[in-house]
Each structure stands twice: as structure tokens, then as C-alpha cells.
């Protein structure tokens, strides 16, 4: 998947906004980041994950603990091509769901 298709997919999810933080493109729900991507230096990106997913994901080539993010809760994926399109979309959806689950119930209801 190329960066523009990735961007379009992220923005297609209900309530998603984009912005720049720390010189990275971020996709957010209610101002909470669920994907952060480097666009100037390759297309590495980070997503939230469960501790169980963390072990499975980081066992794969091109996926590691995300720098400066919560330990065993965020992974950094070296490039958009590391995952298949289906896996990539699922990864983004899971990350978004994990971030949304931490928001107040009233906010969560807006996106169900």
C-alpha cells in the first residue's frame, strides 16, 4: 500500500483526523493518536497493540518496540510493505479500537 492509499484508509475511519506532531503525520480520534508515521524518512509507522500482540508482532522481521512510546503497547513497523494490505488495515483498526476504548464511555458511543 502506498502512503496516499494508507492516508485515505486511515481518514475513512469514523472520527479520524490528521495532524503533525514531532514532525510526524498522526492519525487521531478525539485528539488521541492511534497511528504515527514518518513520511520524510521512509514510511515507518507505529500503532498501539495489546501486550499479547506485541510479542507476536515483534517476532516478525521489520517490527520492533516503538521508540518513545509505552513499552509493549506500541510497535514500530519499518515500512508499509511489511504487512499485507489486509494485515495493515486490521493493524490500524485494532490500534484505533484500543485508543477509543480508553476514552470516556460517552465519547465511545459516538463512534459505535
PEUR-V419716 format. One line per field, one symbol per residue. phi: phi as a letter, one per 20 degrees, with the letter a starting at -180 (. if undefined). A space follows every 10 residues. Layout:
BEGIN
phi = ???
END
This chain:
BEGIN
phi = .efffffffg fffgnfccad blmcecdccl mdfdbccede cmcfbccfbe gffgfffffe fncbgffmcg fmccdddfaf efdfgfffff ffffgfffff feeggffgff de
END
